[in-house]
């Protein structure tokens, strides 16, 4: 069962967390280059998208309509990348908020990281499914 959304949650808190976190990501020696490769010069757009994403998660605003699993394909991500992402996220959360909002954000981030790893078929919950067959009977590569 998911913990309830704390009453102290706000758009301002979401925006502060997102901007602080991605500032940290951009400076990180491990994750920074991966994000730079994908985001490039579109950081303002990416930050706006991430504020919408976390607003949808934390405030059920419904503003995000993207496809996070698709956005993370082709980056060569490994479980270690998600562990680093979570460590940076949790450190940022501890600086930006406390109590129930902090617990809420950390819980959701852990669930998101797990879901993305399952979707990318990596990590401890990977299904390691064989390639799907195409209509012609050959193996389809992912």
Backbone as CSV, one residue per row, in Angstrom:
resi,resn,N_x,N_y,N_z,CA_x,CA_y,CA_z,C_x,C_y,C_z
1,UNK,0.837,-1.178,0.000,0.000,0.000,0.000,0.884,1.244,0.000
2,UNK,0.556,2.194,-0.856,1.328,3.415,-0.956,1.030,4.345,0.210
3,UNK,2.071,5.028,0.712,1.801,6.020,1.750,0.978,7.170,1.172
4,UNK,0.136,7.781,1.973,-0.696,8.880,1.467,0.144,10.114,1.153
5,UNK,-0.385,10.957,0.279,0.285,12.204,-0.075,0.206,13.144,1.114
6,UNK,1.355,13.665,1.557,1.342,14.584,2.703,0.646,15.901,2.363
7,UNK,-0.012,16.472,3.354,-0.710,17.744,3.175,0.264,18.872,2.855
8,UNK,1.515,18.772,3.300,2.504,19.835,3.089,3.051,19.886,1.662
9,UNK,2.649,18.953,0.809,3.147,18.886,-0.551,2.646,20.092,-1.329
10,UNK,3.525,20.680,-2.166,3.137,21.839,-2.957,3.910,21.874,-4.269
11,UNK,3.413,22.659,-5.211,4.112,22.842,-6.485,5.491,23.460,-6.244
12,UNK,5.563,24.398,-5.309,6.848,25.050,-5.018,7.861,24.034,-4.499
13,UNK,7.430,23.116,-3.657,8.323,22.092,-3.122,8.776,21.160,-4.238
14,UNK,7.857,20.755,-5.090,8.197,19.888,-6.221,9.236,20.568,-7.103
15,UNK,9.003,21.825,-7.467,9.927,22.555,-8.342,11.303,22.699,-7.692
16,UNK,11.335,23.014,-6.415,12.610,23.165,-5.704,13.383,21.849,-5.698
17,UNK,12.688,20.745,-5.421,13.335,19.439,-5.407,13.883,19.085,-6.781
18,UNK,13.077,19.242,-7.800,13.499,18.875,-9.157,14.717,19.699,-9.583
19,UNK,14.666,20.999,-9.400,15.781,21.844,-9.832,17.049,21.568,-9.024
20,UNK,16.910,21.350,-7.739,18.076,21.020,-6.905,18.672,19.678,-7.303
21,UNK,17.801,18.697,-7.505,18.258,17.356,-7.857,18.986,17.346,-9.199
22,UNK,18.410,17.957,-10.207,19.044,17.917,-11.521,20.287,18.805,-11.585
23,UNK,20.387,19.800,-10.730,21.645,20.524,-10.607,22.741,19.598,-10.123
24,UNK,22.391,18.742,-9.197,23.326,17.752,-8.655,23.669,16.699,-9.724
25,UNK,22.665,16.264,-10.460,22.881,15.270,-11.523,23.876,15.799,-12.548
26,UNK,23.695,17.044,-12.962,24.553,17.628,-14.000,26.013,17.669,-13.565
27,UNK,26.268,17.780,-12.276,27.632,17.835,-11.758,28.209,16.462,-11.440
28,UNK,27.379,15.434,-11.473,27.816,14.094,-11.092,28.663,13.465,-12.199
29,UNK,29.822,12.905,-11.808,30.742,12.320,-12.781,30.179,11.077,-13.461
30,UNK,29.285,10.358,-12.796,28.715,9.131,-13.361,27.462,9.430,-14.191
31,UNK,26.515,10.143,-13.611,25.228,10.363,-14.280,25.205,11.594,-15.180
32,UNK,26.016,12.580,-14.865,26.021,13.807,-15.659,26.213,13.564,-17.148
33,UNK,27.227,12.789,-17.551,27.437,12.558,-18.981,26.273,11.815,-19.656
34,UNK,25.629,10.919,-18.937,24.480,10.191,-19.505,23.339,11.162,-19.773
35,UNK,23.047,12.011,-18.807,21.979,12.988,-18.992,22.348,14.004,-20.062
36,UNK,23.604,14.424,-20.082,24.047,15.406,-21.078,23.894,14.833,-22.488
37,UNK,24.206,13.557,-22.634,24.065,12.890,-23.933,22.608,12.909,-24.398
38,UNK,21.681,12.643,-23.493,20.272,12.557,-23.862,19.607,13.932,-23.903
39,UNK,19.896,14.779,-22.928,19.211,16.062,-22.801,19.885,17.151,-23.632
40,UNK,21.214,17.140,-23.642,21.962,18.119,-24.419,21.655,19.544,-24.009
41,UNK,21.301,20.371,-24.967,21.031,21.786,-24.714,19.584,22.047,-24.298
42,UNK,18.795,20.991,-24.118,17.369,21.146,-23.782,17.097,21.013,-22.278
43,UNK,17.986,21.523,-21.442,17.812,21.360,-19.996,16.573,22.058,-19.471
44,UNK,16.266,23.243,-19.954,15.063,23.937,-19.476,13.815,23.127,-19.789
45,UNK,13.761,22.561,-20.976,12.630,21.703,-21.364,12.571,20.456,-20.480
46,UNK,13.730,19.857,-20.241,13.775,18.651,-19.415,13.315,18.956,-17.981
47,UNK,13.802,20.062,-17.433,13.398,20.434,-16.079,11.894,20.675,-16.000
48,UNK,11.325,21.334,-16.985,9.873,21.566,-17.004,9.129,20.235,-17.066
49,UNK,9.636,19.300,-17.867,9.017,17.978,-17.964,9.103,17.239,-16.637
50,UNK,10.251,17.328,-15.974,10.423,16.637,-14.695,9.576,17.274,-13.592
51,UNK,9.390,18.582,-13.626,8.486,19.220,-12.669,7.072,18.706,-12.919
52,UNK,6.667,18.611,-14.187,5.346,18.069,-14.506,5.224,16.617,-14.044
53,UNK,6.272,15.822,-14.271,6.258,14.420,-13.856,6.068,14.311,-12.345
54,UNK,6.921,15.003,-11.584,6.838,14.906,-10.129,5.582,15.568,-9.583
55,UNK,5.056,16.568,-10.266,3.774,17.148,-9.864,2.664,16.116,-10.030
56,UNK,2.741,15.349,-11.107,1.746,14.292,-11.319,1.876,13.202,-10.267
57,UNK,3.105,12.863,-9.908,3.345,11.834,-8.893,2.912,12.325,-7.508
58,UNK,3.364,13.518,-7.140,3.177,13.998,-5.769,1.847,14.698,-5.535
59,UNK,1.331,15.346,-6.561,0.116,16.149,-6.384,-1.046,15.664,-7.249
60,UNK,-0.836,14.563,-7.952,-1.825,14.011,-8.891,-2.381,15.093,-9.817
61,UNK,-1.486,15.966,-10.305,-1.897,17.069,-11.177,-2.280,16.597,-12.574
62,UNK,-1.741,15.447,-12.991,-2.051,14.940,-14.325,-1.350,15.687,-15.449
63,UNK,-0.358,16.509,-15.114,0.310,17.311,-16.146,1.293,16.514,-16.994
64,UNK,1.763,15.401,-16.512,2.752,14.622,-17.258,2.052,13.554,-18.080
65,UNK,2.410,13.490,-19.355,1.817,12.457,-20.212,2.883,11.759,-21.049
66,UNK,4.113,11.763,-20.565,5.213,11.150,-21.299,5.288,9.644,-21.110
67,UNK,6.361,9.092,-21.614,6.603,7.656,-21.543,7.991,7.424,-20.936
68,UNK,8.069,7.386,-19.606,9.393,7.301,-18.978,10.192,6.058,-19.357
69,UNK,9.530,4.927,-19.556,10.285,3.727,-19.925,10.953,3.918,-21.283
70,UNK,10.230,4.432,-22.238,10.792,4.656,-23.572,11.932,5.669,-23.518
71,UNK,11.808,6.678,-22.680,12.837,7.718,-22.585,14.159,7.166,-22.059
72,UNK,14.129,6.057,-21.363,15.344,5.512,-20.762,15.959,4.369,-21.573
73,UNK,15.312,3.951,-22.648,15.876,2.897,-23.501,17.073,3.438,-24.275
74,UNK,18.015,2.559,-24.539,19.155,2.905,-25.371,20.234,3.709,-24.680
75,UNK,20.171,3.832,-23.385,21.179,4.603,-22.657,22.249,3.717,-22.018
76,UNK,22.090,2.407,-22.120,23.055,1.494,-21.511,23.046,1.526,-19.999
77,UNK,21.884,1.785,-19.426,21.779,1.893,-17.971,21.918,0.536,-17.297
78,UNK,22.512,0.570,-16.112,22.715,-0.623,-15.298,22.178,-0.344,-13.905
79,UNK,21.982,-1.372,-13.105,21.491,-1.158,-11.738,22.319,-0.142,-10.954
80,UNK,23.626,-0.102,-11.204,24.487,0.841,-10.488,24.081,2.297,-10.774
81,UNK,23.615,2.553,-11.999,23.167,3.908,-12.336,21.937,4.289,-11.516
82,UNK,21.042,3.342,-11.340,19.840,3.620,-10.553,20.177,3.785,-9.072
83,UNK,21.147,3.007,-8.593,21.587,3.169,-7.202,22.168,4.564,-6.996
84,UNK,22.953,5.025,-7.944,23.544,6.363,-7.853,22.445,7.426,-7.919
85,UNK,21.496,7.255,-8.849,20.365,8.179,-9.001,19.600,8.287,-7.680
86,UNK,19.316,7.135,-7.074,18.588,7.138,-5.800,19.394,7.807,-4.690
87,UNK,20.689,7.546,-4.638,21.520,8.163,-3.599,21.511,9.687,-3.739
88,UNK,21.640,10.188,-4.954,21.608,11.632,-5.180,20.222,12.205,-4.882
89,UNK,19.201,11.463,-5.266,17.838,11.925,-5.017,17.573,12.009,-3.514
90,UNK,17.928,10.963,-2.794,17.691,10.944,-1.349,18.486,12.043,-0.638
91,UNK,19.719,12.298,-1.072,20.506,13.379,-0.481,19.837,14.729,-0.746
92,UNK,19.316,14.895,-1.945,18.641,16.149,-2.285,17.361,16.304,-1.479
93,UNK,16.586,15.245,-1.373,15.352,15.286,-0.584,15.656,15.701,0.851
94,UNK,16.722,15.145,1.422,17.034,15.458,2.826,17.409,16.927,3.013
95,UNK,17.867,17.577,1.964,18.189,19.003,2.041,16.981,19.895,1.780
96,UNK,16.026,19.398,0.999,14.897,20.217,0.545,13.682,20.101,1.459
97,UNK,13.470,18.933,2.047,12.289,18.756,2.898,12.546,17.691,3.952
98,UNK,11.645,17.611,4.894,11.759,16.669,6.007,10.420,15.963,6.201
99,UNK,10.392,15.033,7.133,9.148,14.401,7.564,8.416,13.659,6.463
100,UNK,7.092,13.793,6.473,6.256,13.040,5.533,6.544,13.352,4.069
101,UNK,6.740,14.609,3.678,7.073,14.852,2.270,8.356,14.136,1.846
102,UNK,9.372,14.152,2.698,10.624,13.471,2.373,10.394,11.974,2.210
103,UNK,9.677,11.373,3.139,9.388,9.931,3.057,8.595,9.611,1.792
104,UNK,7.647,10.468,1.453,6.828,10.272,0.256,7.704,10.279,-1.000
105,UNK,8.542,11.311,-1.153,9.393,11.411,-2.343,10.341,10.231,-2.450
106,UNK,10.949,9.838,-1.345,11.892,8.719,-1.377,11.185,7.422,-1.732
107,UNK,10.008,7.193,-1.159,9.232,5.999,-1.492,8.918,5.949,-2.980
108,UNK,8.443,7.055,-3.513,8.071,7.083,-4.937,9.292,6.923,-5.836
109,UNK,10.401,7.537,-5.480,11.625,7.408,-6.273,12.101,5.961,-6.306
110,UNK,12.021,5.282,-5.173,12.428,3.871,-5.140,11.526,3.031,-6.034
111,UNK,10.235,3.298,-5.998,9.294,2.559,-6.843,9.526,2.854,-8.325
112,UNK,9.814,4.100,-8.641,10.070,4.492,-10.029,11.344,3.814,-10.526
113,UNK,12.397,3.830,-9.722,13.654,3.184,-10.113,13.444,1.690,-10.348
114,UNK,12.675,1.053,-9.478,12.393,-0.376,-9.650,11.595,-0.627,-10.925
115,UNK,10.586,0.187,-11.161,9.764,0.040,-12.355,10.582,0.229,-13.631
116,UNK,11.444,1.231,-13.640,12.275,1.465,-14.822,13.233,0.309,-15.058
117,UNK,13.804,-0.226,-13.998,14.712,-1.364,-14.162,13.967,-2.585,-14.698
118,UNK,12.764,-2.806,-14.216,11.965,-3.922,-14.735,11.663,-3.683,-16.215
119,UNK,11.264,-2.454,-16.549,10.961,-2.121,-17.941,12.161,-2.246,-18.858
120,UNK,13.354,-1.963,-18.335,14.582,-2.075,-19.122,15.177,-3.479,-19.036
121,UNK,14.556,-4.346,-18.250,14.971,-5.734,-18.065,16.380,-5.836,-17.487
122,UNK,16.636,-4.992,-16.473,17.914,-5.035,-15.760,17.618,-5.073,-14.263
123,UNK,18.619,-5.412,-13.489,18.460,-5.375,-12.042,17.909,-6.664,-11.470
124,UNK,17.709,-6.684,-10.158,17.311,-7.917,-9.476,15.925,-8.419,-9.850
125,UNK,15.061,-7.566,-10.357,13.718,-8.007,-10.729,13.553,-8.199,-12.237
126,UNK,14.660,-8.202,-12.968,14.598,-8.394,-14.419,13.983,-9.743,-14.738
127,UNK,13.221,-9.768,-15.788,12.555,-11.007,-16.202,13.440,-11.858,-17.100
128,UNK,14.412,-11.242,-17.758,15.322,-11.927,-18.673,14.561,-12.801,-19.663
129,UNK,13.589,-12.189,-20.312,12.784,-12.893,-21.297,13.568,-13.066,-22.588
130,UNK,13.328,-14.175,-23.292,13.987,-14.344,-24.590,13.394,-13.357,-25.588
131,UNK,14.113,-13.079,-26.679,13.565,-12.164,-27.692,12.228,-12.678,-28.218
132,UNK,11.318,-11.751,-28.495,10.011,-12.130,-29.032,10.134,-12.514,-30.497
133,UNK,9.308,-13.438,-30.928,9.287,-13.856,-32.324,8.461,-12.869,-33.137
134,UNK,8.886,-12.640,-34.374,8.136,-11.766,-35.277,7.087,-12.599,-36.006
135,UNK,6.244,-11.956,-36.778,5.203,-12.646,-37.533,5.811,-13.622,-38.546
136,UNK,7.033,-13.308,-39.013,7.712,-14.183,-39.983,8.366,-15.382,-39.317
137,UNK,8.319,-15.433,-37.990,8.864,-16.577,-37.272,10.276,-16.406,-36.763
138,UNK,10.926,-15.321,-37.136,12.289,-15.077,-36.660,12.271,-14.348,-35.335
139,UNK,13.418,-14.315,-34.706,13.526,-13.596,-33.423,13.568,-12.104,-33.676
140,UNK,12.851,-11.378,-32.874,12.855,-9.925,-32.932,13.857,-9.419,-31.910
141,UNK,14.725,-8.526,-32.325,15.691,-7.943,-31.389,15.090,-6.724,-30.730
142,UNK,15.377,-6.562,-29.454,14.875,-5.399,-28.707,15.822,-4.262,-28.837
